[in-house]
Amino acid sequence: MKLIKNSIHALGISAFIMAGMIFSSPISMASSERVISMTSGAPTIRIFLNNSQFMAPTGIPILRKGAVLIPLEGLLAAKGMVNYDKRSKVIKVNNILTVGTIKEGSKVGYINGKKIVYAAEPQRINEQLYVPLRFISDAIGGKLEWNAHEHYASIKYPEFIGDNTESGNYLLDGMSGVLYNRDDSGKIHRLGISTAKLEPGYIIGTKMTAAKVADDADLISIYHSHGEPSSNVEVYTLFIKKGKILRQSHAHYWEFVPDDIKLYKGNAVMNDGHIVRLIGVDGSVISSWNVSKLAGNPDHSYAVEALGEGYIVVRWSNEGFLTVIDLRAQKAVILFKEFGIDLKDIPGFRYDSIRFSGIGNDPTELEFTFTNRDNQAKIYTYKLGAN
């Protein structure tokens, strides 16, 4: 599909990485490696964006008068827009916090309104429009490094997630962990640095949600999968109060996607996979439980799917078995065993198809629904405090 029309609307660089870029670090390349261009005989220039190699669908990067130039067609900027106006010949690139403009044939560019003179201008080469790589780096807020010996350029740049209704208009730079918020007027505010520094090359699939705790407090949850095939799941939870990060937690799971509850009685629930904390609207810890220890597996991680008076319902990440931590009876009960469910009837991998349904007519009775391989559902009841 042709990208250059009256304007070019680019997709996120992360999407392009997932579609066809090579996942490799420039540091890992052998120092003696040389790739010879078929057209010029010169060593091919490699470009790495957040450690992932950029490969344009047409054209190749070139070095001219000391400046690296790349074809505009196929250029995709990090979750921003590349826009080319054929009438004015102005190229515009933005990445949420930065915006750059430069005109074809001119070395003068502007980054957030600041004038910069580049070593080369956007120009036509073999009927393609090429732009200076340094301008692209500046326009997406990146840091460009050039290795003349190995003929590769590396750009580290902010890669954002969020900035939508689901995320409560919070934004996260997955590379640095910096959290931002966009107010009703559209202005973006920096809130602080979080522990959520994500794996380059996998940021595009990261999910970010926000739960309202109070008018001035939110609970942000970040679900980040990485590895092949996305076998590692990192869950970051941030408690935000009056525009500040007051509390953070981080849980790691393997081949398991947790379904943690976010709120209980108007308070935030934060889980690091082992210790669950109930956080009040002022950010203080109301209660905490070491669910891994209470469940009898102190070295294993758990998701928390329900919380109530005298009980915690957790799911063991290693096997996916739903477990009731009965605080009244001081015991942990693996439910498929308690209900006499045959493992052969359980359809899921690391998921036993048992869900917490709610409280029965008796407040000491917990109801659960099990769905078997034939998609037939059955209700089971567990009584708290029973021997």
C-alpha positions, 0 to 999 in steps of 0.5 A: 500500500502506498503511504505517500499521498497528500499526506502520510499517516503512520502507524506506531513503530511498535506495530511495525516492529511486530510486523516485520522488524528483526529483534536483535541488539546492536551490541550482540552483533559480531564486530567483524560483521559486514553486510554489503549493499547490492546497489552501492557496494558500501556497507549496509547501514543498520538502524535500531529503534529501542533495540529492534532493527528497523527495516524499511519495505522499500529503499535502504538507509544511506550515509550522505555528507556525514548524515544518515538518511532514511526513506520516508515511505515506510517510516513509522514513528513511535505511536505518533504521526508522520505527515507529509504535505505535498503542497507545502513539502513540509514533513511533520513528525510527533510523539505525544510530548514532541513534535518536529517539522522540516521542509523538503530541501531545507536543513532547518527544522523545528522541534517543539518550536525550537530551530535546529539546523541539520547536516542534511536536508530531506531530499529525493533519491531514486525518486524516493523522499529521504529524511535525516535520521537525526531529525526523526530522532529529535522529533520522537524525543529520542537519543541518537548514537552512531557507530561509524565502525559498525555502520549502525545507528541506535535511537532510544526514544519514549514509547507510550501506552495508555492515553485513552478512556480505559487508562483514565487518560494516564500515559506511561513511557514504557522505556523509562517508566515515567507516568503522565496524565492528560487533563481535560484541557489536553495538557500533559502532566508528568507525575513521576517515575514508576517501576514499570520499565517495560521490555523493548519490542513488546510494549505495543501489546501492553494493557493499561487500566485505571480504577477510580478509588476516590475523586483524587485517587486512582489505581493504575494496572499495567499488564505487560507480556514478553518473551516467546511466546509472551510467556512472561507476564508482569503486572504493575500496580500504581496507587495515584493520589492527587497526581502523585505515585504513593504506592507501587507493586509488581508481580511476575507470572509465567504463562499465566494471566491474572484476573485480580480484583481492583477494589474492595469496599471503596479501597484499592487492592494491590497484589505483588503476587505474594502479599495483598494489601488493602489501601485506603483512599488516603494511601495508607495500608488498612490490611495486608495478607501474605496469600502465598504463605497462607495458601501453603506455597510461599515461593509461588505467586497468586492472583486475588479474585475475591476478598471478603469477611473471613476469606480470600479467593486466590488462583495459583499461577503455577497450576491455575487452581482456584483456592479459598483462604478460609481465615475463619478456619485458618486453612487453604482449600483447593476447590476442585479437590473440595468439590470432587471435580475430576481433572479430566473434566477441566478444560483449561491450561493453568485454569480450572474453570472455577469462578467465584459467583458470590455470597449465598443466602447465608453470608458464610456460604461462598458460591462458585461456578464450574464449567466443564469441557462440554460447556455445562455449568454447575454451582458449588457451595463452600461454607466458611469456618467448616472443619 
